[in-house]
Amino acid sequence: MRFFLRLSLILVCCFFVQRTDAEQLEQNQFSKYSQKIAGSDLVIHMVPITGGQFKAGSLLTEKGRKEDEGPVHQVSVDDFWMGSYEVTWDLFELFLYRETDHEISEGDREVDIQIDGISGATMPYVNFNKPGYPLINVTQYAAATFCKWLSAKTGHFYRLPTEAEWEYAARTNSEKAFPFEANAIDDYAWHKGNSSENLQKGGLKASNKWGLYDMYGNASEWVLDSYDPNYYKEIGGAKNPVLFTDELYPRVVKGGSFKDDIDKLRPAARGFSDKSWKKRDPQIPKSLWWLTDATHVGFRIVRPKVAPPKAEWEKYWGKPIKEY
C-alpha cells in the first residue's frame, strides 16, 4: 500500500514538473531576444510588446495637436516584438552589400523564401550614415525590402510597424501627450532644441517602459500605412488597423526627428512623405531606395508574435512604384 502511495505521489510530482516546464516554455516564447545576423557579428535587440486596446489620437486640448490626430478612437493590436533601436547604418550595410547572403540562420523557420529573389538596394548618393547611428534618407520601399531580406535570412517574419502598433508602443499605456513628464523630454529625446540639428548616435537617451530607445525624435520612422487625414474618423474599434493604398504619396512617418520641435515628437503626431523629399534626385526614374531631401527619415522593425499567412507576406513588404 505504501509502495503504491509513493508511486502515486511521484507520478503527481512528475506531472506538475512537466506542466510547469511546459508553461515556462510557453511564457519564454514571448520574451526579449537578440536576433543574430548570420555571417556577421551584428544583432538586433527585440523586445516584446504585449498587445491590447488603447485610445489612439489626441484630445482637442493637447498642445500642438493637429486636426488629423482626431477624433480619439479605440483600437487594439496583437502581441508583437519591436526593435529596441532604430535600424543602424551598419545593419543596413549588410543588406546593401549582400556579401553574406549565402549564410542563413538554422533551426525552425516560419519564412521560406530565397534571398537571391530579393531586390538589392543601390548605393546612396551621399553617405550620411556611420556605424551606431540610425540609417536615414531611406525610402519606405527600401525599409520594407530590408525587412523582407532579413526575414529570408533569419527565417522569422519581420516588417515595418503599423501606425497603430507604433503609437501603442510609444504610449506605453499612457493617454497623455508623452508617457513621461513634459519637463523630462531631454532625458528621452533628441529634438531641435537639444540636437544642434544633427542626427545623434542611437541609444544615448533613456528608453521608454517597453525598452525602446529613440522613439521620440532623432530619426523619424516609417510605418506601413499610407496617410489619410480623415482616416481616424473611420477606424474606431478596429483591430490591427492598417491603411494600404497603391499611391506612393503620402506615406506615414512617426516620432518626429532631431530637426523638429517637441510637439512633433508626440506619439499622436502624424508626419507624412511628399514628392519634395526627392526634389534633387538626379536619377530617372527617381530612386526606389534613397531620399535626397529627407535626411531625417529612418525606421525600426517589428515581428508579429503570430506570423501572417504566406499569401499576405508581399502585402507587408510592398512593391516598387516608379516615379518620373
Secondary structure, DSSP 8 states (H G I E B T S, - for coil): -HHHHHHHHHHHHHHHHHHHHHHHHHHHTTS-EEEE-TTSS-EEEEEEE--EEEEES--TTSTT--GGG-S-EEEEE--EEEESS--BHHHHHHHHH-TTTT----S--S----GGGS------SS----TTSB--SB-HHHHHHHHHHHHHHHSS--B---HHHHHHHHHTT--SSSSS-GGGHHHH-B-TTTSTT----TT-S---TTS--S-SBSSEEEEEEE--TTGGGT-TT-BS-----S--S-EEEES--TTS-GGGGSTT--EE--GGGGTT--SSS--SSB-SS-TTEE---EEESS---GGGHHHHH-------
